[in-house]
Amino acid sequence: MNNLADVLIADMPNVAGALSLARDRALKFEMPEYVDLGDFAAQLGQRLPQNAKVQSAVAGVQKALNGAPNGFVIGNATSGTRMAHASGVSIYLPPTEEYAPDYRDLLFSKDGKWMELLRAQARA
């Protein structure tokens, strides 16, 4: 996740549109500011096929999610065709102007780069 965030932040002027579109098209759940991480990564990869750094970062996320036997998701079941592509992990990715200020207080935000990505996205 840190690598993906770093790559996107470094090239935000060129990837902001694709990032927004990938977020909008990614599978969402009950709370729409959470998107399926695997679907978001796939959507992002589809929208930036010529960006080698994004492709590599997306592949890293997908490998971490699906890389048996040591993948992050050890079991995943879905019901219905709408959820068939759910990866088993969601990520907080709200519209740029709507991220929750208290999200920065979570350990994931403090220890990782995702909060930096949300801020960079809001500035783009």
MOPAC internal coordinates of N, CA, C and O (Angstrom, degrees):
PM7 1SCF
backbone

  N    0.0000 0     0.00 0     0.00 0    0    0    0
  C    1.4363 1     0.00 0     0.00 0    1    0    0
  C    1.5191 1   110.34 1     0.00 0    2    1    0
  O    1.2310 1   120.90 1   140.23 1    3    2    1
  N    1.3387 1   115.89 1   -39.77 1    3    2    1
  C    1.4566 1   118.41 1   179.22 1    5    3    2
  C    1.5191 1   111.25 1   -63.48 1    6    5    3
  O    1.2310 1   120.45 1   138.72 1    7    6    5
  N    1.3120 1   116.75 1   -41.28 1    7    6    5
  C    1.4662 1   119.82 1   179.11 1    9    7    6
  C    1.5262 1   110.85 1   -63.46 1   10    9    7
  O    1.2310 1   120.01 1   134.98 1   11   10    9
  N    1.3134 1   117.58 1   -45.02 1   11   10    9
  C    1.4616 1   120.78 1   178.26 1   13   11   10
  C    1.5260 1   110.42 1   -60.98 1   14   13   11
  O    1.2310 1   120.29 1   134.47 1   15   14   13
  N    1.3256 1   117.05 1   -45.53 1   15   14   13
  C    1.4665 1   120.55 1   178.63 1   17   15   14
  C    1.5232 1   110.58 1   -61.08 1   18   17   15
  O    1.2310 1   119.83 1   134.36 1   19   18   17
  N    1.3334 1   117.94 1   -45.64 1   19   18   17
  C    1.4673 1   120.98 1   179.58 1   21   19   18
  C    1.5226 1   112.10 1   -58.81 1   22   21   19
  O    1.2310 1   120.77 1   134.56 1   23   22   21
  N    1.3217 1   116.14 1   -45.44 1   23   22   21
  C    1.4677 1   121.28 1  -178.77 1   25   23   22
  C    1.5319 1   110.43 1   -62.66 1   26   25   23
  O    1.2310 1   120.59 1   135.92 1   27   26   25
  N    1.3117 1   116.47 1   -44.08 1   27   26   25
  C    1.4648 1   120.17 1  -179.27 1   29   27   26
  C    1.5255 1   111.87 1   -68.57 1   30   29   27
  O    1.2310 1   120.48 1   138.52 1   31   30   29
  N    1.3163 1   116.69 1   -41.48 1   31   30   29
  C    1.4687 1   120.51 1   178.73 1   33   31   30
  C    1.5220 1   110.56 1   -62.17 1   34   33   31
  O    1.2310 1   120.46 1   135.57 1   35   34   33
  N    1.3191 1   116.73 1   -44.43 1   35   34   33
  C    1.4627 1   121.21 1  -177.00 1   37   35   34
  C    1.5232 1   112.79 1   -62.83 1   38   37   35
  O    1.2310 1   120.56 1   153.26 1   39   38   37
  N    1.3256 1   116.53 1   -26.74 1   39   38   37
  C    1.4654 1   120.37 1  -176.05 1   41   39   38
  C    1.5368 1   111.29 1  -121.65 1   42   41   39
  O    1.2310 1   120.45 1  -152.17 1   43   42   41
  N    1.3245 1   116.75 1    27.83 1   43   42   41
  C    1.4614 1   120.99 1  -172.87 1   45   43   42
  C    1.5285 1   113.85 1   -53.17 1   46   45   43
  O    1.2310 1   118.65 1   137.26 1   47   46   45
  N    1.3225 1   120.17 1   -42.74 1   47   46   45
  C    1.4737 1   117.54 1  -179.70 1   49   47   46
  C    1.5310 1   113.21 1   -58.05 1   50   49   47
  O    1.2310 1   120.48 1   148.60 1   51   50   49
  N    1.3240 1   116.68 1   -31.40 1   51   50   49
  C    1.4618 1   120.72 1  -177.92 1   53   51   50
  C    1.5244 1   114.34 1   -92.31 1   54   53   51
  O    1.2310 1   120.03 1   162.52 1   55   54   53
  N    1.3238 1   117.54 1   -17.48 1   55   54   53
  C    1.4677 1   120.18 1  -175.78 1   57   55   54
  C    1.5226 1   113.63 1  -112.83 1   58   57   55
  O    1.2310 1   119.66 1   174.44 1   59   58   57
  N    1.3313 1   118.25 1    -5.56 1   59   58   57
  C    1.4688 1   121.29 1  -174.25 1   61   59   58
  C    1.5296 1   112.32 1   -56.88 1   62   61   59
  O    1.2310 1   120.34 1   135.77 1   63   62   61
  N    1.3201 1   116.96 1   -44.23 1   63   62   61
  C    1.4609 1   119.78 1  -179.70 1   65   63   62
  C    1.5130 1   112.31 1   -64.24 1   66   65   63
  O    1.2310 1   120.53 1   135.39 1   67   66   65
  N    1.3206 1   116.59 1   -44.61 1   67   66   65
  C    1.4641 1   120.80 1   179.13 1   69   67   66
  C    1.5215 1   110.93 1   -66.30 1   70   69   67
  O    1.2310 1   120.44 1   142.34 1   71   70   69
  N    1.3238 1   116.76 1   -37.66 1   71   70   69
  C    1.4569 1   121.32 1   177.44 1   73   71   70
  C    1.5248 1   110.32 1   -61.44 1   74   73   71
  O    1.2310 1   120.38 1   132.80 1   75   74   73
  N    1.3149 1   116.88 1   -47.20 1   75   74   73
  C    1.4687 1   120.86 1   179.02 1   77   75   74
  C    1.5245 1   111.66 1   -62.87 1   78   77   75
  O    1.2310 1   120.61 1   136.42 1   79   78   77
  N    1.3177 1   116.43 1   -43.58 1   79   78   77
  C    1.4644 1   119.99 1   179.96 1   81   79   78
  C    1.5215 1   111.24 1   -66.01 1   82   81   79
  O    1.2310 1   120.20 1   138.52 1   83   82   81
  N    1.3381 1   117.22 1   -41.48 1   83   82   81
  C    1.4630 1   120.61 1   178.07 1   85   83   82
  C    1.5285 1   110.18 1   -62.47 1   86   85   83
  O    1.2310 1   120.28 1   137.41 1   87   86   85
  N    1.3226 1   117.08 1   -42.59 1   87   86   85
  C    1.4626 1   121.24 1   177.12 1   89   87   86
  C    1.5251 1   110.15 1   -60.58 1   90   89   87
  O    1.2310 1   120.44 1   133.40 1   91   90   89
  N    1.3172 1   116.77 1   -46.60 1   91   90   89
  C    1.4626 1   120.67 1  -177.41 1   93   91   90
  C    1.5234 1   112.59 1   -65.60 1   94   93   91
  O    1.2310 1   120.25 1   146.41 1   95   94   93
  N    1.3193 1   117.13 1   -33.59 1   95   94   93
  C    1.4694 1   121.11 1  -176.77 1   97   95   94
  C    1.5285 1   113.52 1   -89.93 1   98   97   95
  O    1.2310 1   120.18 1   164.66 1   99   98   97
  N    1.3262 1   117.27 1   -15.34 1   99   98   97
  C    1.4678 1   120.37 1  -177.31 1  101   99   98
  C    1.5265 1   110.67 1   -68.46 1  102  101   99
  O    1.2310 1   121.56 1   -28.29 1  103  102  101
  N    1.2958 1   114.63 1   151.71 1  103  102  101
  C    1.4561 1   122.82 1   178.03 1  105  103  102
  C    1.5233 1   109.70 1   -58.69 1  106  105  103
  O    1.2310 1   120.89 1   -48.81 1  107  106  105
  N    1.3189 1   115.90 1   131.19 1  107  106  105
  C    1.4618 1   121.74 1   179.63 1  109  107  106
  C    1.5198 1   109.33 1  -118.46 1  110  109  107
  O    1.2310 1   122.10 1   -17.19 1  111  110  109
  N    1.3187 1   113.59 1   162.81 1  111  110  109
  C    1.4541 1   119.71 1  -177.72 1  113  111  110
  C    1.5250 1   109.32 1  -118.18 1  114  113  111
  O    1.2310 1   119.77 1    27.17 1  115  114  113
  N    1.3115 1   118.04 1  -152.83 1  115  114  113
  C    1.4624 1   121.48 1  -175.84 1  117  115  114
  C    1.5267 1   112.09 1   -57.72 1  118  117  115
  O    1.2310 1   120.34 1   140.62 1  119  118  117
  N    1.3113 1   116.96 1   -39.38 1  119  118  117
  C    1.4696 1   121.32 1   178.20 1  121  119  118
  C    1.5264 1   107.10 1  -105.66 1  122  121  119
  O    1.2310 1   119.59 1   -69.88 1  123  122  121
  N    1.3223 1   118.39 1   110.12 1  123  122  121
  C    1.4610 1   121.64 1  -169.55 1  125  123  122
  C    1.5271 1   115.51 1   -66.19 1  126  125  123
  O    1.2310 1   119.84 1   168.03 1  127  126  125
  N    1.3279 1   117.92 1   -11.97 1  127  126  125
  C    1.4588 1   118.59 1   176.27 1  129  127  126
  C    1.5316 1   112.27 1   -78.48 1  130  129  127
  O    1.2310 1   120.73 1   174.75 1  131  130  129
  N    1.3212 1   116.21 1    -5.25 1  131  130  129
  C    1.4663 1   121.81 1   173.53 1  133  131  130
  C    1.5184 1   108.08 1  -105.13 1  134  133  131
  O    1.2310 1   121.06 1   -54.47 1  135  134  133
  N    1.3232 1   115.58 1   125.53 1  135  134  133
  C    1.4607 1   120.51 1   179.35 1  137  135  134
  C    1.5204 1   109.09 1  -116.91 1  138  137  135
  O    1.2310 1   121.06 1   -26.43 1  139  138  137
  N    1.2972 1   115.58 1   153.57 1  139  138  137
  C    1.4557 1   120.48 1   176.62 1  141  139  138
  C    1.5245 1   108.42 1   -66.51 1  142  141  139
  O    1.2310 1   120.35 1   -55.83 1  143  142  141
  N    1.3179 1   116.93 1   124.17 1  143  142  141
  C    1.4612 1   121.23 1  -174.99 1  145  143  142
  C    1.5235 1   112.27 1   -63.94 1  146  145  143
  O    1.2310 1   120.16 1   136.10 1  147  146  145
  N    1.3104 1   117.31 1   -43.90 1  147  146  145
  C    1.4638 1   120.13 1  -179.93 1  149  147  146
  C    1.5127 1   112.00 1   -63.79 1  150  149  147
  O    1.2310 1   120.29 1   136.72 1  151  150  149
  N    1.3215 1   117.04 1   -43.28 1  151  150  149
  C    1.4619 1   120.74 1   179.35 1  153  151  150
  C    1.5248 1   110.03 1   -68.50 1  154  153  151
  O    1.2310 1   119.73 1   139.64 1  155  154  153
  N    1.3247 1   118.13 1   -40.36 1  155  154  153
  C    1.4632 1   120.66 1   176.96 1  157  155  154
  C    1.5288 1   110.14 1   -59.72 1  158  157  155
  O    1.2310 1   120.10 1   133.76 1  159  158  157
  N    1.3162 1   117.42 1   -46.24 1  159  158  157
  C    1.4681 1   120.54 1   179.63 1  161  159  158
  C    1.5301 1   110.45 1   -60.64 1  162  161  159
  O    1.2310 1   120.40 1   136.20 1  163  162  161
  N    1.3256 1   116.84 1   -43.80 1  163  162  161
  C    1.4699 1   120.32 1   179.13 1  165  163  162
  C    1.5276 1   110.68 1   -63.35 1  166  165  163
  O    1.2310 1   120.49 1   136.64 1  167  166  165
  N    1.3194 1   116.67 1   -43.36 1  167  166  165
  C    1.4643 1   121.05 1   178.76 1  169  167  166
  C    1.5303 1   110.72 1   -61.54 1  170  169  167
  O    1.2310 1   120.59 1   136.99 1  171  170  169
  N    1.3149 1   116.48 1   -43.01 1  171  170  169
  C    1.4593 1   121.14 1   179.87 1  173  171  170
  C    1.5253 1   110.73 1   -64.26 1  174  173  171
  O    1.2310 1   120.65 1   136.66 1  175  174  173
  N    1.3087 1   116.37 1   -43.34 1  175  174  173
  C    1.4624 1   120.55 1   177.47 1  177  175  174
  C    1.5204 1   112.45 1   -61.36 1  178  177  175
  O    1.2310 1   120.02 1   141.19 1  179  178  177
  N    1.3081 1   117.57 1   -38.81 1  179  178  177
  C    1.4667 1   121.76 1   178.93 1  181  179  178
  C    1.5263 1   111.50 1   -66.18 1  182  181  179
  O    1.2310 1   120.44 1   147.71 1  183  182  181
  N    1.3178 1   116.76 1   -32.29 1  183  182  181
  C    1.4585 1   120.57 1  -175.72 1  185  183  182
  C    1.5251 1   113.98 1   -87.99 1  186  185  183
  O    1.2310 1   120.21 1   165.94 1  187  186  185
  N    1.3215 1   117.21 1   -14.06 1  187  186  185
  C    1.4654 1   121.55 1   179.18 1  189  187  186
  C    1.5289 1   110.47 1  -130.06 1  190  189  187
  O    1.2310 1   120.07 1  -124.20 1  191  190  189
  N    1.3340 1   117.48 1    55.80 1  191  190  189
  C    1.4678 1   119.87 1  -173.75 1  193  191  190
  C    1.5262 1   114.28 1   -65.31 1  194  193  191
  O    1.2310 1   119.39 1   156.12 1  195  194  193
  N    1.3196 1   118.76 1   -23.88 1  195  194  193
  C    1.4617 1   121.18 1  -177.37 1  197  195  194
  C    1.5306 1   112.65 1   -92.58 1  198  197  195
  O    1.2310 1   119.78 1   175.48 1  199  198  197
  N    1.3234 1   118.03 1    -4.52 1  199  198  197
  C    1.4634 1   121.44 1  -178.58 1  201  199  198
  C    1.5229 1   109.10 1   -91.86 1  202  201  199
  O    1.2310 1   120.93 1   -80.00 1  203  202  201
  N    1.3267 1   115.83 1   100.00 1  203  202  201
  C    1.4642 1   121.15 1  -174.26 1  205  203  202
  C    1.5270 1   112.55 1   -62.35 1  206  205  203
  O    1.2310 1   120.09 1   144.13 1  207  206  205
  N    1.3205 1   117.43 1   -35.87 1  207  206  205
  C    1.4668 1   119.94 1  -179.42 1  209  207  206
  C    1.5275 1   110.66 1   -68.47 1  210  209  207
  O    1.2310 1   120.53 1   138.44 1  211  210  209
  N    1.3190 1   116.59 1   -41.56 1  211  210  209
  C    1.4627 1   119.73 1   176.91 1  213  211  210
  C    1.5231 1   109.88 1   -65.58 1  214  213  211
  O    1.2310 1   119.98 1   136.50 1  215  214  213
  N    1.3069 1   117.64 1   -43.50 1  215  214  213
  C    1.4642 1   120.80 1   179.09 1  217  215  214
  C    1.5263 1   111.29 1   -58.94 1  218  217  215
  O    1.2310 1   120.32 1   137.57 1  219  218  217
  N    1.3289 1   116.99 1   -42.43 1  219  218  217
  C    1.4619 1   121.26 1   178.94 1  221  219  218
  C    1.5316 1   111.04 1   -65.66 1  222  221  219
  O    1.2310 1   120.39 1   136.76 1  223  222  221
  N    1.3320 1   116.87 1   -43.24 1  223  222  221
  C    1.4652 1   120.72 1   179.60 1  225  223  222
  C    1.5240 1   110.99 1   -65.78 1  226  225  223
  O    1.2310 1   120.39 1   138.84 1  227  226  225
  N    1.3287 1   116.87 1   -41.16 1  227  226  225
  C    1.4634 1   121.40 1   177.28 1  229  227  226
  C    1.5301 1   109.99 1   -61.94 1  230  229  227
  O    1.2310 1   120.55 1   135.74 1  231  230  229
  N    1.3200 1   116.55 1   -44.26 1  231  230  229
  C    1.4711 1   120.45 1   178.56 1  233  231  230
  C    1.5269 1   110.53 1   -60.90 1  234  233  231
  O    1.2310 1   120.23 1   142.52 1  235  234  233
  N    1.3297 1   117.16 1   -37.48 1  235  234  233
  C    1.4621 1   120.76 1   177.91 1  237  235  234
  C    1.5221 1   112.05 1   -63.92 1  238  237  235
  O    1.2310 1   120.38 1   138.16 1  239  238  237
  N    1.3243 1   116.88 1   -41.84 1  239  238  237
  C    1.4631 1   120.66 1   177.49 1  241  239  238
  C    1.5218 1   109.82 1   -64.81 1  242  241  239
  O    1.2310 1   120.34 1   134.04 1  243  242  241
  N    1.3251 1   116.95 1   -45.96 1  243  242  241
  C    1.4659 1   120.41 1  -179.20 1  245  243  242
  C    1.5232 1   111.29 1   -63.55 1  246  245  243
  O    1.2310 1   120.43 1   141.04 1  247  246  245
  N    1.3162 1   116.79 1   -38.96 1  247  246  245
  C    1.4660 1   119.96 1   178.13 1  249  247  246
  C    1.5274 1   110.55 1   -65.46 1  250  249  247
  O    1.2310 1   120.63 1   138.61 1  251  250  249
  N    1.3366 1   116.40 1   -41.39 1  251  250  249
  C    1.4620 1   119.42 1   178.70 1  253  251  250
  C    1.5177 1   111.61 1   -63.05 1  254  253  251
  O    1.2310 1   120.64 1   143.79 1  255  254  253
  N    1.3222 1   116.37 1   -36.21 1  255  254  253
  C    1.4635 1   119.89 1   179.80 1  257  255  254
  C    1.5239 1   112.12 1   -74.10 1  258  257  255
  O    1.2310 1   120.55 1   138.00 1  259  258  257
  N    1.3209 1   116.56 1   -42.00 1  259  258  257
  C    1.4623 1   121.05 1  -169.09 1  261  259  258
  C    1.5116 1   115.35 1  -109.30 1  262  261  259
  O    1.2310 1   119.98 1   173.40 1  263  262  261
  N    1.3013 1   117.64 1    -6.60 1  263  262  261
  C    1.4612 1   120.89 1  -171.97 1  265  263  262
  C    1.5080 1   115.01 1   -68.71 1  266  265  263
  O    1.2310 1   120.28 1   -96.13 1  267  266  265
  N    1.3100 1   117.07 1    83.87 1  267  266  265
  C    1.4593 1   121.81 1   177.43 1  269  267  266
  C    1.5238 1   109.17 1   -66.49 1  270  269  267
  O    1.2310 1   118.44 1   -33.73 1  271  270  269
  N    1.2836 1   120.57 1   146.27 1  271  270  269
  C    1.4616 1   126.49 1     2.38 1  273  271  270
  C    1.5302 1   113.37 1   -90.83 1  274  273  271
  O    1.2310 1   119.45 1   179.48 1  275  274  273
  N    1.3130 1   118.65 1    -0.52 1  275  274  273
  C    1.4583 1   120.10 1  -174.68 1  277  275  274
  C    1.5166 1   113.65 1  -108.72 1  278  277  275
  O    1.2310 1   119.72 1  -156.22 1  279  278  277
  N    1.3096 1   118.14 1    23.78 1  279  278  277
  C    1.4572 1   121.26 1  -179.94 1  281  279  278
  C    1.5215 1   111.57 1   -67.53 1  282  281  279
  O    1.2310 1   120.89 1   -21.31 1  283  282  281
  N    1.3015 1   115.91 1   158.69 1  283  282  281
  C    1.4566 1   122.42 1  -179.94 1  285  283  282
  C    1.5224 1   110.95 1   -62.78 1  286  285  283
  O    1.2310 1   120.22 1   140.43 1  287  286  285
  N    1.3187 1   117.18 1   -39.57 1  287  286  285
  C    1.4578 1   121.88 1   178.94 1  289  287  286
  C    1.5204 1   108.12 1   -94.21 1  290  289  287
  O    1.2310 1   120.81 1   -65.40 1  291  290  289
  N    1.3184 1   116.06 1   114.60 1  291  290  289
  C    1.4623 1   118.97 1  -178.18 1  293  291  290
  C    1.5222 1   112.55 1   -95.92 1  294  293  291
  O    1.2310 1   120.25 1   165.92 1  295  294  293
  N    1.3206 1   117.13 1   -14.08 1  295  294  293
  C    1.4518 1   121.50 1   176.33 1  297  295  294
  C    1.5119 1   109.38 1  -159.25 1  298  297  295
  O    1.2310 1   120.27 1   -39.59 1  299  298  297
  N    1.3102 1   117.09 1   140.41 1  299  298  297
  C    1.4536 1   121.32 1  -178.94 1  301  299  298
  C    1.5167 1   108.54 1  -153.20 1  302  301  299
  O    1.2310 1   120.83 1   -50.95 1  303  302  301
  N    1.3122 1   116.03 1   129.05 1  303  302  301
  C    1.4575 1   121.10 1   176.30 1  305  303  302
  C    1.5133 1   108.36 1  -132.11 1  306  305  303
  O    1.2310 1   120.64 1   -36.10 1  307  306  305
  N    1.2927 1   116.39 1   143.90 1  307  306  305
  C    1.4576 1   121.10 1   179.50 1  309  307  306
  C    1.5177 1   109.34 1  -129.43 1  310  309  307
  O    1.2310 1   121.50 1   -16.10 1  311  310  309
  N    1.3242 1   114.74 1   163.90 1  311  310  309
  C    1.4540 1   118.65 1   173.99 1  313  311  310
  C    1.5153 1   108.16 1  -132.38 1  314  313  311
  O    1.2310 1   120.99 1   -41.04 1  315  314  313
  N    1.3045 1   115.70 1   138.96 1  315  314  313
  C    1.4563 1   121.13 1  -179.98 1  317  315  314
  C    1.5173 1   112.73 1    82.70 1  318  317  315
  O    1.2310 1   121.48 1   -24.16 1  319  318  317
  N    1.3049 1   114.77 1   155.84 1  319  318  317
  C    1.4668 1   119.90 1  -177.38 1  321  319  318
  C    1.5202 1   112.38 1   -69.29 1  322  321  319
  O    1.2310 1   119.63 1   149.93 1  323  322  321
  N    1.3254 1   118.31 1   -30.07 1  323  322  321
  C    1.4649 1   120.83 1  -179.58 1  325  323  322
  C    1.5294 1   112.04 1   -62.72 1  326  325  323
  O    1.2310 1   119.87 1   146.32 1  327  326  325
  N    1.3130 1   117.86 1   -33.68 1  327  326  325
  C    1.4592 1   122.40 1  -177.06 1  329  327  326
  C    1.5301 1   113.27 1   -98.70 1  330  329  327
  O    1.2310 1   120.06 1  -174.67 1  331  330  329
  N    1.3015 1   117.48 1     5.33 1  331  330  329
  C    1.4598 1   121.04 1  -174.61 1  333  331  330
  C    1.5305 1   113.48 1   -58.50 1  334  333  331
  O    1.2310 1   120.09 1   152.45 1  335  334  333
  N    1.3326 1   117.44 1   -27.55 1  335  334  333
  C    1.4695 1   120.08 1  -177.33 1  337  335  334
  C    1.5259 1   113.32 1   -99.06 1  338  337  335
  O    1.2310 1   119.89 1  -171.69 1  339  338  337
  N    1.3328 1   117.81 1     8.31 1  339  338  337
  C    1.4620 1   120.57 1   179.24 1  341  339  338
  C    1.5195 1   110.03 1   -63.83 1  342  341  339
  O    1.2310 1   120.79 1   -44.46 1  343  342  341
  N    1.3136 1   116.10 1   135.54 1  343  342  341
  C    1.4650 1   120.87 1  -175.49 1  345  343  342
  C    1.5208 1   113.59 1   -92.26 1  346  345  343
  O    1.2310 1   120.03 1   167.75 1  347  346  345
  N    1.3195 1   117.55 1   -12.25 1  347  346  345
  C    1.4554 1   119.95 1  -178.85 1  349  347  346
  C    1.5176 1   113.43 1    99.18 1  350  349  347
  O    1.2310 1   120.02 1   177.44 1  351  350  349
  N    1.3343 1   117.57 1    -2.56 1  351  350  349
  C    1.4632 1   121.65 1   179.37 1  353  351  350
  C    1.5257 1   108.34 1  -137.42 1  354  353  351
  O    1.2310 1   120.85 1   -47.11 1  355  354  353
  N    1.3130 1   115.97 1   132.89 1  355  354  353
  C    1.4617 1   119.52 1   173.69 1  357  355  354
  C    1.5259 1   108.71 1  -112.62 1  358  357  355
  O    1.2310 1   121.26 1   -20.05 1  359  358  357
  N    1.3330 1   115.19 1   159.95 1  359  358  357
  C    1.4632 1   121.74 1  -179.89 1  361  359  358
  C    1.5224 1   107.95 1  -133.99 1  362  361  359
  O    1.2310 1   120.96 1   -35.06 1  363  362  361
  N    1.3119 1   115.77 1   144.94 1  363  362  361
  C    1.4588 1   122.06 1   179.16 1  365  363  362
  C    1.5224 1   108.63 1   -75.95 1  366  365  363
  O    1.2310 1   120.49 1   -63.81 1  367  366  365
  N    1.3239 1   116.67 1   116.19 1  367  366  365
  C    1.4603 1   121.56 1  -178.69 1  369  367  366
  C    1.5346 1   108.77 1  -149.98 1  370  369  367
  O    1.2310 1   120.96 1  -105.08 1  371  370  369
  N    1.3362 1   115.77 1    74.92 1  371  370  369
  C    1.4610 1   119.78 1  -177.51 1  373  371  370
  C    1.5251 1   111.33 1   -77.18 1  374  373  371
  O    1.2310 1   120.92 1   -11.93 1  375  374  373
  N    1.3369 1   115.85 1   168.07 1  375  374  373
  C    1.4639 1   118.10 1   170.48 1  377  375  374
  C    1.5308 1   109.02 1   -54.59 1  378  377  375
  O    1.2310 1   120.65 1   -31.48 1  379  378  377
  N    1.2996 1   116.36 1   148.52 1  379  378  377
  C    1.4635 1   121.93 1  -168.79 1  381  379  378
  C    1.5229 1   114.94 1   -51.90 1  382  381  379
  O    1.2310 1   119.50 1   141.46 1  383  382  381
  N    1.2852 1   118.56 1   -38.54 1  383  382  381
  C    1.4520 1   119.63 1  -174.72 1  385  383  382
  C    1.5222 1   113.33 1   -89.74 1  386  385  383
  O    1.2310 1   119.99 1  -176.59 1  387  386  385
  N    1.3174 1   117.63 1     3.41 1  387  386  385
  C    1.4531 1   119.75 1  -171.08 1  389  387  386
  C    1.5220 1   115.70 1  -119.07 1  390  389  387
  O    1.2310 1   118.90 1  -164.22 1  391  390  389
  N    1.3303 1   119.70 1    15.78 1  391  390  389
  C    1.4620 1   116.97 1  -177.01 1  393  391  390
  C    1.5275 1   110.71 1   -72.98 1  394  393  391
  O    1.2310 1   121.05 1   -35.37 1  395  394  393
  N    1.3216 1   115.60 1   144.63 1  395  394  393
  C    1.4585 1   122.44 1  -176.70 1  397  395  394
  C    1.5285 1   110.06 1   -73.21 1  398  397  395
  O    1.2310 1   119.86 1   -53.38 1  399  398  397
  N    1.3250 1   117.88 1   126.62 1  399  398  397
  C    1.4662 1   120.47 1  -178.36 1  401  399  398
  C    1.5310 1   113.02 1   -59.96 1  402  401  399
  O    1.2310 1   119.65 1   148.60 1  403  402  401
  N    1.3258 1   118.27 1   -31.40 1  403  402  401
  C    1.4603 1   119.60 1  -179.52 1  405  403  402
  C    1.5292 1   113.44 1   -75.21 1  406  405  403
  O    1.2310 1   119.97 1   172.41 1  407  406  405
  N    1.3205 1   117.67 1    -7.59 1  407  406  405
  C    1.4655 1   120.75 1   176.99 1  409  407  406
  C    1.5281 1   110.25 1   -60.50 1  410  409  407
  O    1.2310 1   120.31 1   149.25 1  411  410  409
  N    1.3198 1   117.01 1   -30.75 1  411  410  409
  C    1.4692 1   121.22 1  -178.99 1  413  411  410
  C    1.5212 1   111.97 1   -65.57 1  414  413  411
  O    1.2310 1   119.52 1   162.22 1  415  414  413
  N    1.3374 1   118.52 1   -17.78 1  415  414  413
  C    1.4543 1   122.19 1  -178.22 1  417  415  414
  C    1.5309 1   113.26 1   -83.69 1  418  417  415
  O    1.2310 1   119.95 1   168.52 1  419  418  417
  N    1.3207 1   117.70 1   -11.48 1  419  418  417
  C    1.4628 1   120.76 1   179.60 1  421  419  418
  C    1.5230 1   110.66 1   -72.96 1  422  421  419
  O    1.2310 1   120.51 1   -31.65 1  423  422  421
  N    1.3288 1   116.63 1   148.35 1  423  422  421
  C    1.4644 1   120.30 1   178.45 1  425  423  422
  C    1.5203 1   111.84 1   -58.55 1  426  425  423
  O    1.2310 1   120.32 1   142.48 1  427  426  425
  N    1.3292 1   116.99 1   -37.52 1  427  426  425
  C    1.4585 1   120.35 1   178.62 1  429  427  426
  C    1.5242 1   110.63 1   -58.70 1  430  429  427
  O    1.2310 1   120.53 1   142.10 1  431  430  429
  N    1.3202 1   116.60 1   -37.90 1  431  430  429
  C    1.4672 1   121.23 1   179.60 1  433  431  430
  C    1.5202 1   111.44 1   -74.93 1  434  433  431
  O    1.2310 1   120.58 1   141.29 1  435  434  433
  N    1.3143 1   116.49 1   -38.71 1  435  434  433
  C    1.4652 1   120.43 1  -178.73 1  437  435  434
  C    1.5269 1   112.02 1   -71.86 1  438  437  435
  O    1.2310 1   120.54 1   139.43 1  439  438  437
  N    1.3210 1   116.57 1   -40.57 1  439  438  437
  C    1.4655 1   121.06 1  -174.84 1  441  439  438
  C    1.5156 1   113.85 1   -89.77 1  442  441  439
  O    1.2310 1   120.12 1   162.91 1  443  442  441
  N    1.3118 1   117.38 1   -17.09 1  443  442  441
  C    1.4622 1   120.24 1  -175.69 1  445  443  442
  C    1.5103 1   111.82 1  -116.09 1  446  445  443
  O    1.2310 1   121.29 1     9.23 1  447  446  445
  N    1.3098 1   115.14 1  -170.77 1  447  446  445
  C    1.4595 1   122.38 1  -175.86 1  449  447  446
  C    1.5224 1   113.29 1  -105.49 1  450  449  447
  O    1.2310 1   119.92 1   178.82 1  451  450  449
  N    1.3364 1   117.75 1    -1.18 1  451  450  449
  C    1.4605 1   119.80 1  -173.25 1  453  451  450
  C    1.5322 1   111.91 1   -64.19 1  454  453  451
  O    1.2310 1   120.03 1   140.46 1  455  454  453
  N    1.3235 1   117.55 1   -39.54 1  455  454  453
  C    1.4644 1   119.86 1   178.57 1  457  455  454
  C    1.5243 1   110.23 1   -63.22 1  458  457  455
  O    1.2310 1   120.25 1   142.17 1  459  458  457
  N    1.3190 1   117.12 1   -37.83 1  459  458  457
  C    1.4611 1   120.62 1   175.56 1  461  459  458
  C    1.5230 1   110.84 1   -60.57 1  462  461  459
  O    1.2310 1   121.03 1   141.21 1  463  462  461
  N    1.3268 1   115.64 1   -38.79 1  463  462  461
  C    1.4682 1   119.72 1   177.48 1  465  463  462
  C    1.5262 1   110.67 1   -64.31 1  466  465  463
  O    1.2310 1   120.15 1   135.92 1  467  466  465
  N    1.3329 1   117.31 1   -44.08 1  467  466  465
  C    1.4665 1   119.90 1   178.42 1  469  467  466
  C    1.5201 1   111.13 1   -59.79 1  470  469  467
  O    1.2310 1   120.51 1   138.80 1  471  470  469
  N    1.3129 1   116.63 1   -41.20 1  471  470  469
  C    1.4747 1   119.97 1   178.54 1  473  471  470
  C    1.5188 1   111.42 1   -66.59 1  474  473  471
  O    1.2310 1   120.56 1   136.30 1  475  474  473
  N    1.3299 1   116.54 1   -43.70 1  475  474  473
  C    1.4708 1   120.43 1   179.60 1  477  475  474
  C    1.5233 1   110.34 1   -63.56 1  478  477  475
  O    1.2310 1   120.36 1   140.82 1  479  478  477
  N    1.3091 1   116.91 1   -39.18 1  479  478  477
  C    1.4611 1   121.57 1   177.93 1  481  479  478
  C    1.5251 1   110.17 1   -63.36 1  482  481  479
  O    1.2310 1   119.86 1   140.08 1  483  482  481
  N    1.3237 1   117.87 1   -39.92 1  483  482  481
  C    1.4607 1   121.32 1  -179.65 1  485  483  482
  C    1.5285 1   111.44 1   -67.15 1  486  485  483
  O    1.2310 1   120.51 1   149.56 1  487  486  485
  N    1.3327 1   116.64 1   -30.44 1  487  486  485
  C    1.4762 1   120.18 1   179.19 1  489  487  486
  C    1.5088 1   113.21 1   -80.63 1  490  489  487
  O    1.2310 1   120.55 1   160.95 1  491  490  489
  N    1.3353 1   116.56 1   -19.05 1  491  490  489
  C    1.4815 1   120.04 1  -175.21 1  493  491  490
  C    1.5050 1   112.54 1   -72.60 1  494  493  491
  O    1.2310 1   120.10 1   180.00 1  495  494  493

